[in-house]
């Protein structure tokens, strides 16, 4: 119950953050910190659920939905304000539809995303999709990209050193491409191992 409330709080906070950017430099700085908090709470909700023995199928589903919404809203927002190319949110959203669709097909045939009855049949696919290292690397890449892009917005709105903006924006695109590459790499095993559930 508490973990689900944390997930819902994260979702609410995302929309608050994107609706308030650009009004004042000090508010922008606070919003950048809130982006970090939103991403940190992604790890906290799972920890709380396990610690309080409140894990459930609904909680796991809500966590996945929450992660998808947070990720997609931020990518779309940063594309709309011109900090990342439009193809970045398109790839992330398309990848989400493909992987979640295949997971649904596997689930309908009694498979789970993780654990003993996982749809991931080989060691390398499990390592890329569900290992702690893979999840951590992807989470860090996303966190760096989102916090940095939020920081670029704050910096642009401050009006200081406008000659640095182009370089800062380029660095943001590079961080974003790295995060999206990780997103795609982690989605490939689901496509490889999950496709048979659609064919069958």
N, C-alpha and C positions, 0 to 999 in steps of 0.2 A: 504493500500500500504506500509506504513512504517513498520507495524507489519510483513508483509510478507518478507520484506527486512531483518528484524531482524532474522526471522526464517532461511532464506537462509544464512545469515552471520554465524549463529550458525553451520549450516551444513558444511560450508566451514572450519570453525575454528576447528571442530572435526578432520577432515582429516589432517589439518596442525599439530595439536597437536600430533597425533599418529605417524606421519611421522618424527617428530623431537626428540622424546624421545631418550635418551641415548648418545647424542653427547657431552654434557658438563653439569656438575652439575648445573651451574647457569642457563643454558637454561632449564634444567629439573625443577628447582624451578619455573621459569616463566611459564612453561607448566602446572604445578600443579595449579597455580593461574588461568590460562586460562580455565582449566577444571571447576573450580568454576564459572568463568564468563559465560561459555557455559550453565551451569545449571541455573544460575541466569537469563539469558536471556530468558529461557523457561517461566518464570513468567512474564517477562517484555513484551514479544510480545503480550500476551493476554491482559495485562493491557493497552498497547498502543492502541490496536485495539478497546477496549471498550471506552477508554477516547476520542479517535479521531473519534468515531462512524464509524469505518472502518471494522466492523465485516461483514463476508460474509461466504457462504458455502465453497467457495474455500479456504479462509483463515483458516477456521476450519480444513478442510481436510489437508492443507499444514502443519498446526501445528501438527496434529496427525502423519503425515508421518515423519515430522522432529523429533518428539519425538522418534518414533520407530527407525529411523536411528541412532540417537545419542546413544540411549540405546544399540542397538545391536552392533554398531561399538565398543563402549567401552567394552562391555562384551566379544566380540570376541577377541579384542586386549589383554585384560588382561588374557584371557585364552591362547592365543598364546604365550605370554611372560612367562607363567607358574605361574601366581599369583592366578588364580582361576581354579577350575576343569572344564573340558570341558562340563560337564552336565549343568553348569549354563547358558552359552549362548544358549544351545540347548533348555532348558526349556523356557527361555524368548522368543526365536524366535518362538517356537511351540505355546506358549500361545498367542503371537501376531497374528499368522495365524488363530488360532481358533476364538479368539474374534473378529478380524476384519472381518473374513468370516461370522460369525453369525450376526454381525452388518450390513453387506452388504445385507444379506438375509432379515433382518428386514427392512432395508431402502427401499428395493425393494417393500415391502408391506406397505409403507407409514409411517413407524415408524422412530423415530429419536433416537440418542444416549442419549440425555438429553431433558429436558423440558416437556411440557404438553403431547405431543404425544410420550413419551419415550417408548422404548421397555422394560425398567425395570418396571415391574408391581407391585412389592411389595416394602414396605418402606425399608426393610433391604437391598434389592439389590440396590436400589437407593443410600442408605447411603454408601454402600461399593464402589460403582463405581463412583458416581458423587459428593459426599459431599466434601466440602472444607477440612474437617478434614482428610478424607481418602486420598485425593490428596496430602495434605500437608505432612502427615506421610510418604507416599510412596516417595514423592519427596525428603524429608529430608534423608530417608534411602538410596536412590540412590546416592544423593549428597555426603553423608558421605563415602559411599563405593568407589565411583569413585575418589574423592579427596584423600582419604586415600591410595588407591592403586597406584595412581599417585605419592603420597609422598613416598611410599615404593620403587618405581622404582628410584626416585631421591636419596633416602637414599642408596640403593644398589650401585648405580653408583658413590656415593661419596667415597666408599671404607672404610669408618670409621665404627668401631664397627661391624665387620662382624658376630660376635657371636650373635648379636641381630636379625639378618635377619629372622631366623626360627620363632621366636616369633612374629615378625612384620607381616610375611606372614600369620601365623595362625590367627591373629587378622583380617587381610584383608579378609580371607575366611569366618570368622564368620560374619563380616559386610555384606559380599556379600550374604550369605545364608539368613540373615534377610531381605535384600532388595528383593531377589528373592521370599522369602516366601510371602512378601507383594504383589509382582507382581501377584503371583498365587492366593492369597486370593481375590484380587480385580478383577481377571478374572473369578472366579467361578460364580458370579451372572450372568455374561453375558452368560455363558454356560447354567445355569439353566433357565433363562428367555428367552434366545435367541433360544434355541433348538426347540421350538414349531414352529418357522418361517421356519425352515428347514423341519420339519415333515409335515407341512401344504403345 
